[in-house]
């Protein structure tokens, strides 16, 4: 069983769903996989984060978990804008964009998914892809937020690249949205 944990630790992931475990452990039989997962969680070798999602320890990447909880999705909105200094209010909530509105709580952290139209969700413009998850750039997160919230208050928009916003803004294909973007730009 220790070899199984070593395979997980050697992978570049911190969060695994049952499909990942089956591939890494080379197990084709679902009952065998289920038994192994049950045994390893009981022995505290892996921990269950959510139904069908596991980690080796509590040092997992929360953004990676966000990508596993709801697919397709990417981290965006207030989470990115808070890190970039556009929003000052503190929150541990992970805000994401997806094809459905959903909320999950794992390890006392709330994962909030906001629905956006497929043409925007699947467009990779302004999305930074990592090995196991994706995060919106500051400009893409800003645009996602003003697309989903008509009157949002931002604490600091001084570091927004307005040319980049104009380019990315085209993917939303919405005249009212572009007018809102212009109003925010004029506030700076």
N, C-alpha and C positions, 0 to 999 in steps of 0.2 A: 504493500500500500504506500510505502514511503516514496517509491518510484513515481507513483501517480502524482503526488504533491510536488516532487521535483520537476515533473513535466509542466505543471501549472506555473511554478516559480520561474522556469526558464522561458516561458512564453512572454511576449511583450504585453500581456494583458493583466489587468488586476480584477476584472469582473468576467464571469463565465456563465453562459446559459447552458442548458442541457445539451444542445447541439455542439457547442464548443467542447464540452467535456467528452462527449462521444467521439469526436474527431481526435482530440489530443490523446485520449486513452485507447483509441482504436477499438471501441466497443460497438458492435452492431446490434446486439440483442438489447432491447429496451428494458427488459426485466433485470438483466445483469447490470446495466447502467443504473437503474433505479436503486438496486440493492447496494451498489458501491457508493452512490451518493448518500443514501440513508446511513450507511455505516460510517462514512467519513464525517458527516455532520454530527452524528451521535458521539463520535470520538473527538469532536471539536478540531478536526484537521482542516475542515472547510466550514464556512458559515453561510447560512441561507440569508440572502438579503431581501428577496422577494420570491414569489412563486416561480420556480424554474431558473433562478438567478443566484449565483454563489460567488464567494471570494475566498481567498486563502486566509486573509486576516482583515482587521479593521482599517488597514492602510490603503484601501482601494481608492481609485480615482472616481470622484462623484460625477464628473462629466461622462466618464465611461459608463457608469451605471445609468445615467440619464439616457444615453443612446441605446442601452439594452432594454430599459423599461418600456420605451415606445419607439418603434421604428416604422417609418422614417421620422427622424427628428434631428434638430441641432440646437445647441445651447445658444441663446440669444437674449433679446429684450433687456429687462432690468439687470440680469446677472452680468452680462457683458458691459453694459453702460455703467454699472456700479464700479466694476474693475477699472474702467477707463476714466473715471472721475466725472462723468456726466450727471450722475445721480449720487447724492450723498447719503440717502437713507440706508441704514444698515439692514440687511436681511440675509439669512442663510438659505432662503428658498432658491432653488435652481429653476430658472425660467427658460422654457424651451418653446420652439415652434414645431408643429407637427400637422398631421392631416386630421386630427380629432382633438377636441378639448378633453383633457384628462388630468387627474391629480393623483399622485401617489405619495405615500410617506414611507421612507425607509431610514432606519437608524435615526429617527427624529428629524430628518430633513424632508421638507416638502418639495416635491418635483411637480411643477405646474406646466402643462403643455397647452399652448394656445393654437387653435386651428387657423391655418392660413391656406389660401387657395393653392392647388397643386402646381400651377405654373410658377409660382414663387417658391414653393417648398422644394421642388426638384431642380430649380435653377441654382447652379453652384457659384454664381457671381457673388463675390464678397463672403464666401464660406471658406474657412480654413479647416482642412481635413487633417486629422492626426491619425495614428494607427487604428484607433478603436472608437473614435468619436469625431464630431464636427462642431465647430464654434463659429458663430458669425463674427465678422470684423466689426469694429466699432460703428462704421457707417451703415453696414447692413443691419445691425441690431437697432440702431436709431431709426432706420427706415421701417423695419418690421414693427417697431413700437408705435410710430405715428400712423402706420397703416391700420393697425389694430385698435388704437386709441386716438380718437379725433382731437382731444384737448388734453394732452399730457404736459405736465410741468417738468422741465429739466432744470437742474441746478447750474449746469455749466456746459455750454455748447461751443466754447472757444476752441477746442481741439478737434472739432469735426471738419473733415475735408469736404467742402461743399461741392467741388468738382466731382469727387468720387461719388457723392450722394446723387448728383445729377445723372451720372452714368448708371449706377445701380438702380436708381429710381425708375428707369425705363421698364424694368422687368415686372413692375406692379401693374402696368397698363391701366392706369386709373387717373382720370383728369382731376377729380376732387383731391385725391392724394397728392398729386403734383402741386396743386394750389396750396395745400397745407404745408408741404415742404418749403415752398417759396416764403410763406409767412414765418416759418421758423428761421430761415436764413436771414430774413430782414430784421429779426430780433437781435441778431448778433452785431 
